[in-house]
Amino acid sequence: MQHPEQEAEISITNSAKSEAAASATPAKGDTQATKGAPHTPKPQAPAPEADARTPKPGASGAEGEVRESGVGAPSTEDDARETASGAEGDVREPEFGAPKAEDDARGLPGGVSGTQGVAHGAKRELRRSLLAARGGMSSDERAAAARSMRDALLSVPELEMGGTIAAYVSFGTEPDTRGLIFGLWKRGAYVLLPRLLPDGDLDWASYEGPDSLVPGPMGLLEPAEPPRGPQAVASADVVLVPAVAIDRTGLRLGRGGGSYDRALARVGPAILTIGLVYDRELVDEVPAEPHDRRVRAAVTPEGGLLRFS
């Protein structure tokens, strides 16, 4: 089986060679950011606490060596964690680490009541349901979905033009992004990837190929290049973000940590922001809280890119 990077390279060579040659290759000397702060698990906590998604120590290299027997194939630890998340929902499945106080308490944060409390509970239940459904997908299904989403995104005009693309390294049963990241970088885009900070915010650093990724806190893969700061995402021409669900107005349901709500708040109104979800995760409505940020488009395996007005 070909690795995601190899598939992306073939796709680029056969169908986007002319665009790749026309793209201006940005300087890759810039740097990116840190994913930081692991969550401290409670004693005797169940499998979701093991959301460490840990690639084997030292497994950076070609990303296929890290955690791949095919596009989107998670490690044993990922399968166990995400399967268990069906029972515990969003517990310890934060957006890149540091969960909010309400996730620790399994209840509402101080001062939240009424409508906000209802929305919070509804989000938690929707998250549990969709993460459980992800855990039920086969590796072949996830691999096919990843290829479809990669190909759809590589043909988006804003991404074809290269420039600076803020993306992320997928984990577990998320739609796999490794082939996409490699494809963007190979044809000349300057790719920024996140690194988690201790307070749950995201720093950013440059992707310089599969060998530039190293295990960070919680075992998440992140770039080894020097960080550029949380504001670096504001320089991106396109921002790709993970999501558990997206509704048809662009409201996004994340893991509950708020990391990407903060990142999206730094992105200008004219910048294309895209959430990646499986088909069933494009829903009619996502419960909203005041801090939630919309994306301007979503991509799914069957539907391709959907832009929101």
C-alpha positions as CSV (number, residue, x, y, z in Angstrom):
1,M,0.0,0.0,0.0
2,Q,1.3,3.5,-0.8
3,H,1.8,6.0,2.0
4,P,-0.3,9.1,2.0
5,E,2.7,11.2,0.9
6,Q,3.4,8.9,-2.0
7,E,-0.3,9.0,-3.1
8,A,-0.3,12.8,-2.9
9,E,2.9,13.1,-4.9
10,I,1.4,10.9,-7.7
11,S,-1.8,12.9,-7.6
12,I,0.2,16.1,-8.0
13,T,2.4,14.8,-10.8
14,N,-0.6,13.5,-12.8
15,S,-3.2,16.2,-12.3
16,A,-1.7,19.4,-10.9
17,K,1.8,19.5,-12.4
18,S,1.2,22.7,-14.3
19,E,-0.3,24.5,-11.3
20,A,2.6,23.3,-9.2
21,A,5.1,24.6,-11.6
22,A,3.3,28.0,-11.7
23,S,3.1,28.3,-7.9
24,A,5.6,30.6,-6.3
25,T,7.5,28.6,-3.7
26,P,7.5,30.5,-0.4
27,A,10.6,30.6,1.7
28,K,10.5,27.7,4.0
29,G,12.8,29.2,6.5
30,D,10.0,30.5,8.6
31,T,8.9,28.6,11.6
32,Q,5.9,27.3,13.3
33,A,4.2,26.6,16.6
34,T,3.7,24.4,19.6
35,K,0.9,22.2,20.6
36,G,1.8,21.9,24.3
37,A,0.1,21.2,27.6
38,P,-1.0,17.7,28.1
39,H,-4.0,17.1,30.2
40,T,-3.3,15.5,33.6
41,P,-5.4,12.4,33.7
42,K,-7.4,11.6,36.8
43,P,-6.4,8.5,38.8
44,Q,-8.1,5.3,37.5
45,A,-9.6,7.3,34.6
46,P,-10.8,5.1,31.6
47,A,-9.3,4.8,28.2
48,P,-10.3,8.3,26.8
49,E,-7.8,9.7,29.3
50,A,-5.2,7.9,27.2
51,D,-6.0,10.3,24.4
52,A,-2.3,10.6,24.3
53,R,-2.5,9.3,20.7
54,T,1.1,8.4,21.2
55,P,3.1,7.5,18.2
56,K,6.0,5.2,19.0
57,P,8.8,7.1,20.6
58,G,11.2,8.5,18.1
59,A,8.7,7.8,15.3
60,S,8.9,11.0,13.3
61,G,10.6,10.1,9.9
62,A,8.5,9.3,6.9
63,E,5.1,9.7,8.4
64,G,4.2,6.2,7.3
65,E,6.7,4.9,9.9
66,V,4.9,6.8,12.7
67,R,1.4,5.4,12.6
68,E,0.4,4.1,9.3
69,S,-0.5,0.9,7.5
70,G,-2.6,3.0,5.1
71,V,-4.1,6.5,4.9
72,G,-6.0,7.2,8.1
73,A,-5.1,3.9,9.8
74,P,-4.8,4.7,13.5
75,S,-2.5,3.0,16.1
76,T,-3.8,0.5,18.6
77,E,-3.8,3.2,21.2
78,D,-5.9,5.5,19.0
79,D,-8.5,2.7,18.3
80,A,-8.8,1.9,22.0
81,R,-9.1,5.5,23.0
82,E,-11.6,6.5,20.4
83,T,-13.7,3.4,20.9
84,A,-13.9,4.2,24.6
85,S,-14.8,7.7,23.8
86,G,-18.2,6.4,22.7
87,A,-19.0,5.7,26.3
88,E,-17.4,8.8,27.8
89,G,-18.0,11.2,24.9
90,D,-15.7,14.1,24.8
91,V,-13.8,13.3,27.9
92,R,-10.2,13.9,27.4
93,E,-10.6,14.4,23.6
94,P,-9.7,18.1,23.7
95,E,-8.8,20.1,20.7
96,F,-5.1,19.7,21.1
97,G,-4.8,19.2,24.8
98,A,-5.9,21.5,27.5
99,P,-9.6,21.0,28.1
100,K,-11.8,23.6,29.7
101,A,-12.8,23.5,33.3
102,E,-16.2,22.1,32.4
103,D,-14.6,19.0,30.8
104,D,-12.7,18.3,34.0
105,A,-15.8,18.7,36.2
106,R,-18.0,16.9,33.7
107,G,-20.5,19.7,34.3
108,L,-20.8,23.4,33.7
109,P,-18.1,26.0,34.3
110,G,-18.7,28.5,37.0
111,G,-21.2,31.2,36.0
112,V,-22.7,29.2,33.1
113,S,-26.4,28.5,33.3
114,G,-29.6,28.7,31.4
115,T,-29.3,28.7,27.7
116,Q,-25.6,28.3,27.7
117,G,-25.8,25.3,30.0
118,V,-28.3,23.7,27.7
119,A,-26.0,24.3,24.7
120,H,-23.0,23.0,26.5
121,G,-24.8,19.7,27.4
122,A,-26.1,19.3,23.9
123,K,-22.6,19.8,22.4
124,R,-21.2,17.2,24.7
125,E,-23.9,14.6,23.7
126,L,-23.4,15.3,20.0
127,R,-19.7,15.0,20.4
128,R,-20.0,11.7,22.1
129,S,-22.3,10.3,19.4
130,L,-20.1,11.4,16.5
131,L,-16.9,10.2,18.0
132,A,-18.4,6.8,18.7
133,A,-19.5,6.6,15.0
134,R,-15.9,7.5,13.9
135,G,-14.7,4.7,16.1
136,G,-16.9,2.3,14.2
137,M,-15.4,3.1,10.8
138,S,-13.0,0.7,9.3
139,S,-9.5,1.7,8.3
140,D,-10.4,1.2,4.6
141,E,-13.3,3.6,5.0
142,R,-11.2,6.2,6.6
143,A,-8.5,5.8,4.0
144,A,-10.9,6.2,1.1
145,A,-12.4,9.3,2.8
146,A,-9.0,10.8,3.3
147,R,-8.1,10.4,-0.4
148,S,-11.3,12.0,-1.5
149,M,-10.9,15.0,0.8
150,R,-7.3,15.4,-0.1
151,D,-8.1,15.4,-3.8
152,A,-11.0,17.8,-3.3
153,L,-8.9,20.3,-1.3
154,L,-5.9,20.2,-3.7
155,S,-8.3,21.4,-6.5
156,V,-9.6,24.4,-4.5
157,P,-8.4,27.6,-6.3
158,E,-7.2,29.2,-3.1
159,L,-5.1,26.2,-2.3
160,E,-3.9,25.7,-5.8
161,M,-2.3,29.2,-5.7
162,G,0.1,28.1,-3.0
163,G,0.9,30.8,-0.6
164,T,0.7,30.2,3.1
165,I,-1.6,27.4,4.3
166,A,-2.2,26.8,8.0
167,A,-3.1,23.1,8.5
168,Y,-2.9,20.4,11.2
169,V,-1.6,16.8,11.6
170,S,-4.6,14.5,12.1
171,F,-4.7,11.8,14.8
172,G,-6.7,8.8,15.7
173,T,-9.9,8.4,13.6
174,E,-9.9,12.0,12.4
175,P,-9.9,12.4,8.6
176,D,-6.2,11.8,7.7
177,T,-4.4,15.0,6.7
178,R,-0.8,13.7,6.2
179,G,-1.1,13.1,2.4
180,L,-2.8,16.5,2.1
181,I,-0.1,18.3,4.0
182,F,2.6,16.6,2.0
183,G,0.9,17.4,-1.3
184,L,0.6,21.1,-0.4
185,W,4.2,21.3,0.6
186,K,5.4,19.3,-2.4
187,R,3.9,21.7,-4.9
188,G,5.3,24.8,-3.2
189,A,2.9,26.0,-0.5
190,Y,4.4,27.2,2.8
191,V,2.6,25.0,5.3
192,L,2.2,26.1,9.0
193,L,1.3,23.5,11.6
194,P,0.2,24.0,15.2
195,R,2.1,23.3,18.4
196,L,0.2,23.3,21.7
197,L,1.1,25.9,24.3
198,P,0.7,25.2,28.1
199,D,-2.4,27.4,28.2
200,G,-4.1,25.5,25.4
201,D,-3.5,28.2,22.8
202,L,-1.8,27.3,19.5
203,D,1.6,28.4,18.4
204,W,2.7,27.7,14.7
205,A,5.8,26.5,12.9
206,S,6.7,25.5,9.4
207,Y,6.4,22.0,7.9
208,E,9.5,21.0,6.1
209,G,8.5,17.5,5.0
210,P,7.7,14.3,6.8
211,D,11.0,14.2,8.6
212,S,10.3,17.6,10.2
213,L,7.6,16.1,12.4
214,V,8.4,15.0,15.9
215,P,6.3,13.7,18.8
216,G,5.3,16.6,21.1
217,P,3.4,16.7,24.3
218,M,0.9,13.9,24.6
219,G,2.7,12.2,21.6
220,L,1.0,14.5,19.1
221,L,3.0,15.0,16.0
222,E,4.2,18.6,15.6
223,P,6.8,20.5,13.6
224,A,10.4,20.6,14.9
225,E,11.0,24.1,13.4
226,P,11.2,27.2,15.6
227,P,7.9,28.6,16.6
228,R,6.5,31.7,15.0
229,G,4.0,32.6,17.7
230,P,0.1,32.4,18.0
231,Q,-0.4,35.4,15.6
232,A,1.3,33.5,12.7
233,V,-2.0,32.0,11.7
234,A,-3.2,35.5,10.8
235,S,-0.7,35.4,7.9
236,A,-2.2,32.3,6.3
237,D,-4.1,32.5,3.0
238,V,-6.2,29.5,3.9
239,V,-6.7,27.9,7.3
240,L,-7.6,24.2,7.6
241,V,-9.1,23.1,11.0
242,P,-10.2,19.8,12.5
243,A,-13.9,19.4,13.6
244,V,-16.2,16.8,15.1
245,A,-19.2,18.4,13.3
246,I,-20.0,21.4,11.2
247,D,-23.5,22.7,10.6
248,R,-24.8,24.4,7.4
249,T,-24.2,27.9,8.8
250,G,-20.5,27.1,9.4
251,L,-20.8,26.6,13.2
252,R,-18.1,24.1,14.2
253,L,-18.0,21.5,17.0
254,G,-14.5,20.8,18.2
255,R,-13.0,18.7,20.9
256,G,-13.9,21.0,23.7
257,G,-10.6,22.7,24.4
258,G,-11.2,26.0,22.7
259,S,-7.8,26.0,21.0
260,Y,-9.1,26.6,17.5
261,D,-11.8,29.1,18.6
262,R,-8.8,31.2,19.7
263,A,-6.9,30.6,16.5
264,L,-9.9,31.4,14.3
265,A,-10.5,34.6,16.2
266,R,-7.1,35.8,14.8
267,V,-8.0,35.1,11.1
268,G,-9.3,37.9,9.0
269,P,-12.8,37.9,7.5
270,A,-11.6,37.5,3.9
271,I,-9.5,34.3,4.6
272,L,-11.0,31.0,3.7
273,T,-11.3,28.7,6.7
274,I,-12.2,25.1,6.1
275,G,-13.3,22.4,8.5
276,L,-12.7,18.7,7.6
277,V,-15.4,16.2,8.5
278,Y,-16.9,12.9,7.4
279,D,-20.2,13.0,5.5
280,R,-22.4,12.2,8.5
281,E,-20.7,15.0,10.5
282,L,-22.1,17.8,8.3
283,V,-25.3,18.3,10.3
284,D,-28.3,20.6,10.3
285,E,-27.4,22.4,13.5
286,V,-24.6,22.6,16.0
287,P,-25.4,23.9,19.5
288,A,-23.7,27.3,19.9
289,E,-22.0,29.1,22.8
290,P,-20.8,32.7,22.7
291,H,-17.1,31.8,22.2
292,D,-17.8,29.4,19.2
293,R,-16.3,30.5,15.9
294,R,-17.6,29.6,12.4
295,V,-15.7,28.3,9.5
296,R,-16.4,29.6,6.0
297,A,-16.4,26.2,4.3
298,A,-16.4,22.5,5.0
299,V,-15.1,19.5,3.0
300,T,-16.5,16.0,3.2
301,P,-15.6,12.8,1.2
302,E,-18.8,12.7,-0.8
303,G,-19.8,16.3,-1.0
304,G,-16.4,17.9,-1.6
305,L,-16.1,21.6,-0.7
306,L,-19.2,23.4,0.6
307,R,-18.9,27.2,1.1
308,F,-21.2,28.9,3.5
309,S,-22.7,32.2,2.7
